[in-house]
Amino acid sequence: MDATPIPPAAVPSPAPGPAPGGPPPPGPPFPPVVPPAPAPVSRARRLAVPAGVMALVVGAFGYVGTVDPNEPGHYPVCPLLRFTGLYCPGCGGLRSAHAVAHGDIAAALGSNALAVAGYAVFAVLWAVWTVRAWRGRPMGLAARPAVWWAIGAVLLVFSVVRNLPFGSALAP
């Protein structure tokens, strides 16, 4: 027999994994780190954001209720109305908010009926949000694109109709 050594590159390396009939290879030296479960959030903390949003809305309505938009010079003029003479969907919204702040719903509807509907939708959504936060459930409000298209269509139709002679009742 020849006693020449075999070069190391020519020796096949053993395949990784368990040898047939042998023990499995050792695992990692430490078990995987599992992050701890998040601490439960207190009810007061869950209600902080809805309460903050309502505080901002009450502050805004309080300001508009105090500073009358029916008197000129307090608020900027709508650029669309100023340059084209056409009412946008928001025209009359401040006067509507002023009337709502004073409890005059009829005047609010006369100024901008769509804004009054928006105030009502906001109130319902805010109430649902607050109840869900109280119970510790997420709001989960995700509108499909069709809803956004429908909202845009309503705004467009409202804008067009309030600028036509037969829709003058919707004009501010």
CORJO-V849064 format. One record per residue. N is the residue number from 0. RES is the residue in one letter. PSI is psi in degrees with one decimal (999 if undefined). D_FIRST is the distance of its C-alpha to the first C-alpha in Angstrom with 1 decimal. Layout:
n: (N N)
res: (RES RES)
psi: (PSI PSI)
d_first: (D_FIRST D_FIRST)
This chain:
n: (0 1 2 3 4 5 6 7 8 9 10 11 12 13 14 15 16 17 18 19 20 21 22 23 24 25 26 27 28 29 30 31 32 33 34 35 36 37 38 39 40 41 42 43 44 45 46 47 48 49 50 51 52 53 54 55 56 57 58 59 60 61 62 63 64 65 66 67 68 69 70 71 72 73 74 75 76 77 78 79 80 81 82 83 84 85 86 87 88 89 90 91 92 93 94 95 96 97 98 99 100 101 102 103 104 105 106 107 108 109 110 111 112 113 114 115 116 117 118 119 120 121 122 123 124 125 126 127 128 129 130 131 132 133 134 135 136 137 138 139 140 141 142 143 144 145 146 147 148 149 150 151 152 153 154 155 156 157 158 159 160 161 162 163 164 165 166 167 168 169 170 171)
res: (M D A T P I P P A A V P S P A P G P A P G G P P P P G P P F P P V V P P A P A P V S R A R R L A V P A G V M A L V V G A F G Y V G T V D P N E P G H Y P V C P L L R F T G L Y C P G C G G L R S A H A V A H G D I A A A L G S N A L A V A G Y A V F A V L W A V W T V R A W R G R P M G L A A R P A V W W A I G A V L L V F S V V R N L P F G S A L A P)
psi: (149.5 134.8 24.7 135.4 150.2 130.9 148.9 -31.3 -25.0 -15.4 123.1 138.4 150.3 144.5 140.3 155.9 178.9 141.5 146.9 123.6 1.0 177.7 156.5 156.8 153.0 145.5 -170.4 153.2 -25.5 148.8 156.2 146.2 122.1 122.2 147.3 154.6 143.3 146.5 145.1 141.9 136.6 157.6 -39.4 -38.9 -37.2 -31.6 -4.0 -42.9 -48.5 -36.7 -38.6 -41.1 -43.2 -36.0 -40.4 -41.9 -43.1 -39.6 -42.5 -44.3 -33.9 -40.3 -47.6 -32.0 -27.9 -44.1 104.8 119.3 -7.8 -16.1 128.5 150.2 -10.6 -30.9 153.2 155.1 145.2 124.2 -36.0 -43.3 -39.3 -42.6 -24.1 -20.4 6.9 144.2 131.0 172.9 -18.4 -9.7 128.4 -1.4 -39.2 -40.3 -35.9 -44.5 -37.5 -43.5 -39.5 -40.6 -27.9 3.4 13.7 85.2 -35.2 -44.5 -36.0 -43.2 -35.0 -31.2 -47.0 96.4 -34.6 -35.1 -40.6 -41.5 -38.5 -38.4 -41.0 -42.7 -42.7 -43.3 -42.2 -47.1 -38.4 -40.6 -43.3 -43.3 -44.7 -42.8 -42.9 -38.7 -38.5 -40.6 -6.5 23.8 144.4 156.3 -48.5 44.9 106.4 112.2 138.9 160.5 -32.2 -34.4 -43.2 -38.3 -39.6 -41.5 -43.9 -40.0 -41.2 -43.9 -41.8 -46.9 -42.6 -42.7 -43.4 -47.0 -39.9 -13.2 -2.7 157.4 -39.2 -12.2 20.7 -18.5 -22.6 -8.7 146.2 999)
d_first: (0.0 3.8 6.4 9.2 11.7 13.3 17.0 19.6 21.4 18.7 18.5 21.4 24.1 25.5 28.6 31.9 33.8 33.3 30.1 30.7 32.3 32.4 35.4 36.9 36.3 38.9 42.1 43.9 44.8 48.5 50.5 52.0 55.4 58.2 61.4 64.5 67.1 70.0 73.0 75.9 78.5 82.0 84.8 86.7 83.7 83.3 87.1 87.1 86.2 88.8 91.4 90.6 91.0 94.3 95.5 94.9 96.7 99.6 99.8 99.9 102.5 104.5 104.5 105.5 108.1 109.5 109.4 111.3 109.7 113.1 114.4 113.2 111.2 109.0 106.1 104.8 106.1 103.7 102.6 102.6 106.2 107.3 106.0 106.4 108.9 106.4 105.5 101.8 100.5 100.9 104.4 106.6 103.7 104.9 108.4 106.9 105.0 108.2 110.1 107.4 107.4 111.2 110.9 112.6 110.3 112.9 112.9 109.1 108.8 111.4 109.4 106.0 105.4 101.7 101.2 102.9 100.5 97.6 99.0 99.1 95.5 94.3 96.2 94.6 91.1 91.6 92.8 89.8 87.5 89.2 89.1 85.4 84.7 86.8 84.7 81.4 80.5 79.6 82.1 79.7 82.2 80.5 82.8 81.5 82.3 85.0 86.9 86.8 88.0 90.8 91.9 92.0 94.0 96.5 96.9 97.4 100.0 101.8 102.0 103.3 105.8 107.3 108.0 109.9 113.6 113.1 110.5 112.8 112.9 109.2 110.0 110.5)
